[in-house]
Amino acid sequence: MCTFTVQCSRMAKLKKHTLLLEDEIDFELIGICSPHNDYRVAWGINNIIRIDLSKKEDLFEVYSKKGQFISQHSYYQYTDQQDGVVWYMIKNKYEGKFLIPEKNQIDYFLVLRNNVLVEVDEVLDKVKSLSSIVAAYSFESSSLPSAQLIQFE
């Protein structure tokens, strides 16, 4: 929310206007349940979807809207140079804290950012077919309050 003041030369009064800007979540979210390690899940996703998720040395950090540190999580990333989609596989629970606490039963989140070409339902079906995956669900990220705190570079 932004507030700005307008002063007109013929008016002695200042008028305050409030501009409401909605937080836009620009990614799609698939929750994955798996008893396996992240490298095995990433390997399966890479093989079935034909992408190249690779583990990042740094950790994915989450901050409150006021800039306070909340948590950090291990993650994998792949950028498809052809269609511009950036893929992330982020571990939901890391050091006792959840990326998305509302979905604490989810082990990993597969995130598609800047996606206009990839059919999420097709990705979901492929992920579900992996033997290392117990279950996978597509979530409307705008319906999860914690998803609004997820910020990408």
Buried (B, 14 or more C-beta within 10 A) or exposed (E): EEEEEEEEEEEEEEEEEEEEEEEEBEBBBBBBBBEBEBEEBBBBBBEBBEBEBEEEEEBBEBEEEEEEEBBBBBBBBBBBEEEEBBBBBBBBBBEEEBBBBEBEEBBBBBBBBBBEEBEBEEBBEBBBEBEBBEEBBBBEBEEBEBBEBBEEE
